[in-house]
């Protein structure tokens, strides 16, 4: 790492009133102790929807959480994105997910969320991610993320989209991202550590077996069992390790839903979708919420969509094994498009 970059990083960390002297240098960790604020508390959550433990963290999370994509990652969309985020918190959402790469180079997702965090940081558990596999690259990303999010700490920092063996090898090698994770947790810049992915469960299994991550974000929907299932081995492993488990890709960017129109917006993905899906949103959501997950994250394009999702979460009752099997069978004809994010070759 160059001296110029070291100086920039030192300056950034020194400027934060809470980070204080938690200075990152090339291979040196400050011994200065800082104290993280209490876990966020949204006073509306318990009344708005069922809550569950986020694994061994003990945090009580609402079963519906807000994803930082959809409208929240679109360029120059503050007039739409910020009201969605504000309304989500008003409705009791107490977990928001984002990532350094959401919204491209301008990182629109973090910018919009950061605007709301100026006023409401203490009401939401804030999770972000690094897509860089190295220590130095990840440290640079977290500096930028904290600035954009208008916060001095993350409740969760996660490895983004573990996709292949090289990802795993690089992350755990000398100079890999796991060193940055350990360092930031020790310095209390981040509260908990996590890992995420949606293409192949085997690489996530390796990560979970090699490091005591606090939480995991994994792709789960009613078509899961039909190709590279995350439910088969990864989900039970995460439960065994008492991890916070967050489900994503529940409606598969709409592709699992009977309301899906292939000619409509693609939601940032160009995955195969030859026709409508087969499930209602209630079926898609209740399928995953009936699994041993802590919460699910779903991106929303409109406030109306957000409000409907929160209503469904409020009224949730677990499905029986027979109902789950029936929905999985119902999703099988559209499994290819419902699992467009999985590795197929």
N, C-alpha and C positions, 0 to 999 in steps of 0.2 A: 504494500500500500504506500503511496507517495506521501511525503511530509505535508504537502498541500492538502491532501485529503484528510490526513490525521488532524491538521489544524482546524479544518472545517468541522469535523466531527466533534472535536473538543469544544469548539465555540458553541456549537448547537446544544450540546449537553449542559454546558455551563450556564447557558442563558435560561434554561428552564428552572423556575423557582422550586419545583418539587424534585427534579432530578438532582439539583444541587451539584455536588462534586462527584457524581457517578460518571466519571470520565472514561471514555473508551479510547484506548490507544492500541497500537499494534502489538497484540498479545498480552496486554496488561489490563487487569480488572481492578477498579477502584475498590478499596475496602470500606469506603464511606457507606454508612447504613442510612437508608431512607425508608419511610413507611408509606405503603400504599394506602389510599383512602379506603373506607369501607366499600364492600360490594354495592353496586348500584341498587336502587330500590324505586320501582315505579309503584306508587300507591294504588294504582287502578288494577294492576295485574290480577291479583287474587280474586277480585270480583268479576273480572272480565272473561276469564277462561280458566280451565284446569291448569294446574302447574305441576311440574315434576322436578326431581333433583337432576341437576346437570352432573351426573356421575358423582365421583367422590369429592368434587368441589363443594357440594352442598348447596350451591346456588339454586334457588327455586325459579325456574324459567317457565314462562308461559308456553303452552304447546304449539302456538303459532308464533313464528319469528319472521322478521323482515329481511329478505335478501337484498343485496346491494346492486342488483342488476335490473333488467327491464327498464322502466322509465328512469330509474335512479342512476343509470350509467350512460344515458344518452347525452350527446353534446348540446350545450347551450339550452338545457332543459330545466333550469332552476325553478321556473314558475310552476312546473308540474311536479318535479322531484321533491322539492323542499316541503310543500304541503302534504305530500304522501307520507314523508318521514314524520312530520309533526303530528299528523292524524294518527299514524300508527302508535305513537307513544301515548297520545290522548286515549286511544282505545285499549291500552293496557299492554302493548308489546314492550317487552323489556330485554330483548336481545336483537341486535342488529349486526349483520354480517357484511363485510366488504373485503376488498383486496386491492393491492397496489396496481394490479393490471386492469381493473374494471374501469371502463371508459377510455381506454387507450392511453396515449402518452400524457394527455391532459388530466387523467385520473379523475374524471368527472364524478364518479361515485363517491370517492373520498371527499371531494370538494363540497358536494351537496350535503353529505352527512355531517361534515365538519361545520357547516353553517348552522345546523341544528344543535350540534354539540356545544357551541358557544353558550347555549342557554340551558341544555338539558342533559349534560354529560352524566350527572349523578343518577339519572333515571334508567339508563340502559347499559347492559353488558355489551361492550364493544369488541368485536372480533375482526381482525384483519389477517392478511396473509402475505408471505413473500414467495415469489416465483423464482427467485434467484437461489441457486443451489450452493453458493459459497458463503463463507463467513463474512467477508468484506462486502460483497454485493448485498447480502441481507441486511447488514448494519446500515448501509447507505439507504436501502429502501425503508427501513423502519424510521429513520430520521425524517425522511420525506413524508411518510404516512402520518407521523405524529403532528407534523406541521399542518398538513392539509386537514386532518381531523380535529384540529384545535384542542388537542389533549396532550398531557404529559405522560400518559401510560395507556396500555391496552389491557383489557381484561383477558383477551386470548390472542396469541400470535401463532399462526398456523403455517405449515409447509403447504404450499398450494399445488394441487393437481399432480400428485406423484403418479408417474405414467409408465416408467420403465426401469430396468435394472441399473442403467447409468445414473438415473436420478438418485436411487437409493445409495449406490456406491459413492457418489460425489458428496452427498449430504453427510454421510458418516465418515468420510475420509478426513485426513488432517487438512484444516482450512475449510472444512465443509460448513454448511449452514447450521448444523446442530451445535457447533461451537458458539455461534451468535445467539442461538436460542438459550443455551445454558447461561451465557454471559448476561443477556438481558433479563433473564429471570432472577439471577443472583443479584443483579443491581436493582431489581424491582422496577424495571421499566415495563415489564409485562408480568401479569399475574399468573396466567396458565399457558400451557403449550399444547398445540394440536397439530393434526395432520389431516390432509384432505385428498380426495380423489374420486374419479368416476369411471375410469376406463377398464381397469383390471384389478380385482381385489388382492391378487397375490403380492403385489408390491407394497400395498398398504399393510398386509399381514406381516411382511418382513419388518417394516418400520415399527409397528406396534410391539413386535417381539424383541426389538433391539433397544427400545427407549421407552421410558415410562410417561408417554404423553398423557395429558389430562383429559383430552377430548378428541373426537374424530368427527369429521364431516364427510358423509358418504352418500353416494347416489342410491336411492331406494324408491322403487315404485311398484305398481301391481304387476308389471311385466318382468320383474327382476329375475325370477327363477328360470326364465326361458333362455338366458344367455349370460355367462360369466357372473353368476349370482353372488351378490355381496351378502345376502341373507344366510347363505349356506355355512360359511366358515368365518368370515370377517365379523359379522354382527355378533355371533355368540362369543367370539374372542374378546370383542370390545366390552360386552356385558360382563364376562369373567373378570376382566381387568378393572371393572368399575369406572369405565370412562364415561364422560359426557358424550352422548351420541346424538348427532344432529343429522337429520335426513334432508336430502336435497333432490332435485329433479323429479319431484312428486308428479307434476303434470307433464313433465318432459317438454318444457317450453310450449305447452298446449297440445303436443302431438298425441298424447294418450286420450285426449278428450273428444267426445262426440261432436263438440262444437268447433273443433279445429277445421280451418279452411286453408288448404295448401297454398292457395293464391294470396293469402293474407301475409302480414308481417312475419318474418322468420325468427324474430327474437334474437338476432345476432348469430344464429347458427344456420347452416345450410344442410343440415341432416335430412336424410330421406323422409318424406312424408307424402305418400301417394294419395291419401284420402283422409277422411275424418277418423278419429280414434273411436273408442268403444265405451268409454266411461264418462260419467258425470263427475264434476269437480268434487262433489261430496264423496263419491265412491273412491276416487283417487286419493283424496286426503285422509279419509277414515281408514283406508287400507294401511297406510304407513303409520298413522297414529296408533294403530292396533298392534304394532310391533314394539319391541322394547327400546324405543327411542326417547330421548329427553325432550326434543322439540323438532320442528321442521322449519326450514327457511324457504320462503317463496317470494320471488320478485313480483312486483305489481306495476301495472301500467296506468291504473287510475285509482282514485280514492274509492270509487264504487266497488272495484275488484277487491281492494284491501278490506273494505267493510264486510263484504260477503265472506271472505276467508276468515275473518275474525268471528263472524256470526257462526260459521260452521264449526270453528274450534270451540266456541262457547257451548254449542249443543252436542259436542262429541260424546258418543258412547261406543265402547270397544266392540269390534266385530267378532263373531264366533269363528272358530276354525273352519267351519263349513262355509261361512260367508267369505272368508279370506280365499279359500280354495276356489270358490265360484268366481270371484273377481279376477284371480290370476288366470283362470281359464278364459274368462271374457276378454282379457287383455292379450291373450296369445296371438290372435290374428294380426295384431298391430305391434307385435313385440319389436320388430326391426326398427320402426320409427319411434317407438316409445323408449327404446334403448339406443338411440342414434349416437349417443355419447360414449358408448362402449367400444372396445376394440373388436372389429369384425374381420380382420385379416392379419 
